[in-house]
Amino acid sequence: MSAWAGGEFGPGELTCRDLAEIITDYFEGALTPNDRLRFEGHLTECENCTRYVDQLRVTVEVTGRVGEESIPPAVRVELLEAFRGWAAKER
């Protein structure tokens, strides 16, 4: 759950950055009713964010069908190394 969950945003419109930070909470149904309305309101006005949400929705749907056993061991190792490298850069 993100830092936004459990509390509402301050007054005003959501920015594209705000939306990107809480998209997981949106998909998980963890936003307050007011924040969900503001999130969806932003989507009615922002074609780029609408596209981003649609792409992420498809990604989640497709990857939900990929089981760990279907990933070749060499690819699994490569993916784990890539994620570890990404996480190290974020710190």
SVG drawing of the C-alpha trace seen along z (x, -y; Angstrom):
<svg xmlns="http://www.w3.org/2000/svg" viewBox="-17 -23 39 48">
<polyline fill="none" stroke="black" stroke-width="0.4" points="0.0,0.0 1.4,-3.4 1.9,-6.4 -1.4,-7.8 -3.6,-4.9 -5.8,-5.6 -5.7,-9.3 -7.1,-11.7 -5.1,-14.0 -5.2,-17.7 -7.5,-20.0 -7.2,-20.4 -6.7,-18.2 -4.5,-15.1 -1.4,-15.5 -0.1,-12.9 2.6,-12.2 0.1,-11.8 -1.9,-9.3 1.2,-7.3 2.1,-7.1 -1.3,-5.7 -2.2,-3.5 -1.6,-0.3 -4.0,-1.5 -6.5,-2.3 -6.3,1.3 -6.4,2.8 -9.5,0.7 -7.5,-0.9 -8.3,-4.6 -10.9,-6.6 -14.1,-7.1 -13.1,-10.8 -9.6,-10.0 -11.1,-7.3 -13.4,-9.9 -10.5,-12.4 -8.4,-9.6 -11.2,-8.7 -11.9,-12.4 -8.2,-12.9 -8.6,-10.0 -11.5,-11.8 -9.3,-14.8 -5.9,-13.1 -5.4,-10.9 -1.9,-10.0 -2.9,-8.8 -5.8,-6.9 -3.5,-5.1 -1.1,-4.4 -3.8,-2.9 -5.1,-0.8 -1.6,0.5 -1.0,1.4 -4.3,3.1 -3.4,5.3 0.0,5.9 -1.4,7.1 -3.9,9.3 -1.3,10.9 1.3,11.4 -1.3,12.9 -1.5,15.8 2.3,16.4 3.3,18.8 6.8,19.0 7.1,22.5 6.7,21.2 9.7,18.9 12.9,20.7 15.5,20.7 18.0,18.6 15.4,15.9 14.3,16.0 17.9,15.4 18.2,12.5 15.0,10.9 15.9,11.2 19.3,9.6 17.6,6.7 15.1,6.0 17.9,6.1 19.9,3.7 16.9,1.4 16.1,1.5 19.7,0.7 19.6,-2.4 16.4,-3.6 18.0,-3.7"/>
</svg>
